[in-house]
Amino acid sequence: MYTKTDTANCYKYDGSVLFCICVSLIRITNLQALNAALRTGTAVATEKKMMAGGNRQHTANKNTLRLDEETEELHHERVSLSLGKAMQQARQAKEWTQKDLSTAINEKPQVVAEYENGKAVPNQQILQKMERALGVKLRGKDIGQPLGSGKPHKK
């Protein structure tokens, strides 16, 4: 004799599983199909995709996000205006626009504008790319000086 179990839609015969009926999930893509499923009484589950389109550049790390959530008078360190001025002078010496610099370093023009206005949180990778593109030091003590070739080679 066949008995139906409620847990997995399986039919059992003398304690051993004889066969199972699997429920297939259907993805509903339009509103009409959703309304039709609701009218028939079908169980409908909705899911929200998290981080959809995950091609995100330079996401904020946990500490920065935690600092944003704090209610105390804490603030992020921003780039100095002297750095922005040095970047702007080096860019204008090469006769580049902000868009030209942004395409040279594979960043958005908004990122370059934030650095020049002193509103950006310093990111060492972006600063390094800007240094190489502009040929000017943007980190350390000699900001605005031409970028040297590094250590002299020993022969």
C-alpha positions in Angstrom: 0.0 0.0 0.0 1.3 3.5 -0.9 1.4 6.2 1.7 2.1 9.8 1.0 4.5 11.7 3.4 3.9 15.4 3.9 7.5 16.5 4.2 9.0 15.8 0.8 6.0 14.9 -1.5 7.4 11.3 -1.6 5.4 8.1 -1.7 6.7 5.3 0.6 6.2 1.6 0.3 7.0 -0.4 3.5 9.5 2.0 4.9 11.5 2.5 1.7 11.0 5.3 -0.7 9.4 4.2 -3.9 9.3 7.5 -5.8 9.3 11.2 -5.2 7.3 14.0 -6.9 9.6 17.0 -7.2 8.2 20.5 -7.2 9.8 22.7 -9.8 10.2 26.4 -9.2 9.1 28.8 -11.9 10.6 32.2 -12.2 8.0 34.8 -12.9 9.2 37.7 -14.9 6.1 39.9 -15.5 3.3 41.2 -13.4 0.6 39.3 -15.3 2.1 35.9 -14.5 2.5 37.0 -10.8 -1.2 38.0 -10.6 -2.3 34.7 -12.2 -0.2 32.7 -9.7 -1.7 34.6 -6.8 -5.3 34.1 -8.1 -4.8 30.3 -8.3 -3.5 30.2 -4.8 0.0 29.1 -5.7 2.6 29.8 -3.1 4.7 32.8 -4.2 8.1 33.7 -2.8 9.9 36.9 -3.6 13.7 37.4 -3.2 15.6 40.7 -3.4 19.0 40.4 -5.1 21.7 41.9 -2.9 24.6 43.6 -4.7 23.1 43.0 -8.1 25.3 44.2 -10.9 28.3 43.6 -8.7 30.8 45.6 -10.8 31.5 48.1 -8.1 34.7 50.1 -8.0 36.4 51.0 -4.8 33.7 50.0 -2.3 34.0 51.4 1.2 35.5 49.0 3.7 33.8 48.0 6.9 35.5 50.6 9.1 34.5 53.4 6.8 30.9 52.2 6.8 30.9 51.8 10.6 32.3 55.3 11.0 29.5 56.6 8.8 26.9 54.9 11.1 28.4 56.4 14.3 26.6 59.3 15.8 29.6 60.9 17.4 31.6 63.8 16.0 34.0 61.6 14.0 35.1 62.4 10.5 37.1 60.8 7.7 40.5 62.1 6.7 40.2 63.9 3.4 42.9 64.8 0.9 44.5 68.2 1.5 43.8 71.2 -0.7 47.6 71.4 -1.5 47.4 67.9 -3.0 44.4 69.0 -5.1 46.3 72.1 -6.3 49.4 70.1 -7.1 47.3 67.6 -9.1 45.6 70.5 -11.0 48.9 72.2 -11.9 50.4 68.9 -13.1 47.3 68.1 -15.1 47.2 71.6 -16.7 51.0 71.4 -17.5 50.1 68.3 -19.6 47.2 70.2 -21.1 44.8 67.5 -19.9 41.2 67.9 -18.8 39.8 66.1 -15.8 38.2 63.6 -18.2 41.6 63.0 -20.0 43.2 62.2 -16.6 40.3 60.0 -15.6 40.5 57.9 -18.8 44.3 57.7 -18.4 43.9 56.1 -14.9 40.7 54.2 -15.6 38.6 56.1 -13.1 35.4 58.1 -13.3 35.8 61.9 -13.9 33.9 62.5 -10.6 36.8 60.7 -8.7 39.4 63.1 -10.2 37.1 66.1 -9.4 36.8 64.9 -5.8 40.6 64.6 -5.4 41.2 68.1 -6.8 38.5 69.7 -4.6 39.8 68.0 -1.5 36.6 66.0 -0.8 37.9 62.5 -1.5 39.0 60.0 1.2 42.6 59.1 0.2 43.0 55.8 -1.6 46.6 54.8 -2.2 45.9 52.8 -5.4 44.2 55.8 -7.0 46.9 58.2 -5.9 49.6 55.8 -7.3 47.8 55.7 -10.7 47.6 59.5 -10.7 51.3 59.8 -9.8 52.3 57.6 -12.7 49.9 59.3 -15.2 50.9 62.9 -14.2 54.6 62.2 -13.5 54.4 64.1 -10.2 54.7 62.9 -6.6 51.3 63.1 -4.8 52.2 61.2 -1.7 54.9 61.7 1.0 56.7 64.9 1.8 57.7 66.2 -1.7 54.2 66.6 -3.1 54.3 68.4 -6.5 57.9 67.4 -7.3 58.6 65.5 -10.5 58.5 61.8 -10.1 62.0 60.3 -10.0 63.0 57.1 -11.6 63.4 55.6 -8.1 66.6 54.1 -6.8 69.7 54.3 -9.1 70.5 51.1 -10.8 73.7 49.4 -9.8 75.9 48.0 -12.5 
